[in-house]
Amino acid sequence: MKWDVDRFNSLVNTEEYFEFFRLPYDARIVQVNRLHILKLFSQYIREIDANNPDLNQTEKLSLYRQALERAYEVFLNSTPLEQKLFKVFNEKPKNIVMLTEITTN
């Protein structure tokens, strides 16, 4: 399949990516996880670009399609909290004592 690279570069929202690649998706899953899907998708794209410098644009877009599908599938069985893609999920709050940190004598 031949894709238009300029069109790909102009895509903005999650649904546009799914429509561009003609991938089926559940709108409810995308609504809840859109930022996380795009974040994981962008990580996969960086890996593809770093590991495949000699691919032409059509070959890269084919791998991008697979990457979007993989990113979406992660959130069919997982949650953003479990994936911890954003910094906020990895930072320990500074003004909170966790119950697991309280000991009894």
PyMOL commands that set and color helices and strands:
alter all, ss='L'
color gray80, all
select helices_A, chain A and resi 5-10+14-20+27-51+57-74+80-83+87-89+99-101
alter helices_A, ss='H'
color red, helices_A
deselect
rebuild
show_as cartoon
